[in-house]
Amino acid sequence: MHFQAAFAYMKRGYAVTLPEWGGYWTWDDERKTVLMHTRKGEVIDMRGSEDMDYTLSFTFRDDWELLADPTTTEHHQAKA
């Protein structure tokens, strides 16, 4: 799906990912921001990205997917 749809899903509480990622993105309604859950177990506020060009380039992709179970990702394995 396109990022516009992925963003709408995030705003409704879903996690979204891209096929090669070990992590995912979610919406934090309290802080009004996208949180990036990395494959290394980090959680980064999108606004604090060290490389915004790289981060925003993902929003142009059209292969976003809903993530049924975030606990199955590399992100959660890295945190364990």
N, C-alpha and C positions, 0 to 999 in steps of 0.2 A: 504494500500500500504506500501511497505518498505520505510525506511527513505531515501534511495538513490533517489527514485522517488519523495518523498516529498520535498527533498532538491532542486531537479531540478525545481519543481513547485514554490518553494519559490524564486528561482533565476529569475523566469519569472514573479514575482509580486503577486503570490497567497499567501494567508494565509493557514496554515495547522494546524490541531489539532488532539488530541486523544479523543476517545469517552467520557471519564469521565472528561475531562478538561472543565473549564469554561473560558479558555483563548485560546491562539493560539501562533504560532511562525510565524515570517516573516523574510525576508531578507532585510537588509539595505545596498543598493548598494553603498551609499556614504561612509559608514564606513566599508564596507566589513565584515559584521558580521550578525549573527542571533539575532534577538530581540525576547525575550520571553515576551508576553503580559499576565500577570497573572490574575487570577480570581479576585484578590483584586484590580485591576486597575493599577498595577505597570508595567513598561516596563524596562526589565533588559537585558543588553547586555550579551549574552551567555558567553562571556569571563570573565564576572564579577560574575559568579555564585558562591554563597557561598559554594555549595556542588557539585563540578564538577562530582563526581562519580554518584550522583543521577541524575544530568542533562544529562550526557552522556548515562546513562542506557536507557533513552527514545529512543535514536537513534537506539537501537537494536530491537525495536518493529516493527511489520509488520501490525499494524492496523491504520496507519496514514490516515487522511481524508482531502480532500480539504474543506475549509470553504467558503461557498457561500457568507455569509454576516457577517463580523466580528462585526457589530453593534448590532447583536442579542446575543452576548455572555455576560457572567457575567462580563468580563473585562470592557466592555463599560457601563454596569449598575453601576458598582462600581465607575466609573469616573464621572457619572452624579450627 
